[in-house]
Amino acid sequence: MTDQRPPWYAGVTRYQWLVLTVASLGWVFDAFEGQIYNITRADMLPDLLGVAADDPLVKLWGERFLGIFLIGGTLGGWLFSSLADRWGRNPVMALTILFYSLFSGLTAFAGEIWQVGALRFLVAMGVGGEWAVGAALVSEVFPKEARERAGGIFHATSVGGLWMAAAVGLAVGTQWRYAYLLGVIPAVLVLWVRLSIREPESWQQARQTKSKQLGSYRELLGDPTWRPRAVYGALLAMVGLATFWGVVVAGQDIARDLLERAGDPDASSKAKIAFGFVQTAGAGAGMLAFGPIAARLGSRMTFAIMHVVAAIVTPLVCWLPSSVGGYSLLLVLLPIFGFFAQGIHAGYAVYFPTLFPTHLRATGSGFCFNTGRILAAPVLIWLSAWMKATLDLRLAITCLGGMFLLGLVFLLLLPETQGQDLPE
């Protein structure tokens, strides 16, 4: 018997596609603004510090700015996600895009190192806030039959921002200031947001209900229904973000280590290609696949499968190419690694907005994602750094990959929302 159900996109309206496009563009440029620092730091920091590229100050300030960006993103995520529930999705999305684009553009005129730190903090606030607003908006506008797929597409578009940053980095070369000037371009998107996006009906109804406290962290963390979802959602995000920075981005280090062991003189450039294009392509496919799989199996089951497979593939990527196949086998394994290990990130946009009612949807989603970000910091600063400094790189990443299994514990404590109406 054949399945006579219409395709998931059959009932999606032109306006709903417009919302997905606008929200996704905001997230694309969000990823671009976050990544452009990593692309340009090797030229920018020695220039502003007035030292050689291999001076210890370069590494010191580079790590400081990553920490500043982490804190700014967390605070911005908490602030703007709450404001999105209080003021509406449209104005806050426009505000977050202005934050990260204008302050990124001003970085091109920085003359002192502290100015870069202050501007990166403000850019991070916009970057941290935009995701929660976009994820909430997409989940509210799309029908429940298409919600998982739309959320997955929304998050997967971040790959475009990463590739865009890499292309700009290649284009500007050592002239790092031009890269930040291009960061102003997303500000043009603000006008489109303001003119084309209207507030979802569910949010307008919630605003008219005087008994509901829009964007209230007191209610989010005080209500016995929403508090466990917020806490365990944040812990689930912590696993994904800690493994992203500790394991996923180490794909480039694994490739370089393998090639250097083999005495390849082009180890650095080949490692960048392996990670920046081959592994990232697999990651994009994984994020696009999360929605369709979740629509069939449910978000919790999809998360569970991806966490388990990621835990299995991690040691294979670390050790198998060293024994057989070499770099060629690594190029086969890295897309699979990216598919599962980074594909789980699309699940946050798919799943978190469905856990909370309309008047707390952006607040709850932003709390989960950004609290997970700050909880992951100790893993990166202490555990990951210590293990990679004292152990064989392959062993360190294999051990850190065991964290994927920790996510299964938190999934057991969260509800399944597939096929259900959004909480009101």
FENWO-V996908 format. One record per helix or strand of 2 or more residues. SS is the DSSP state (a for helix, b for strand). FROM is the first residue (numbers start at 1). TO is the last residue. If there is no record, write none. Layout:
# FENWO-V996908
SS:FROM:TO, SS:FROM:TO
This chain:
# FENWO-V996908
a:14:49, a:56:87, a:89:109, a:113:141, a:147:156, a:158:172, a:176:182, a:187:196, a:201:208, a:217:222, a:226:246, a:248:261, a:267:297, a:299:323, a:326:341, a:343:355, a:358:390, a:393:401, a:403:412
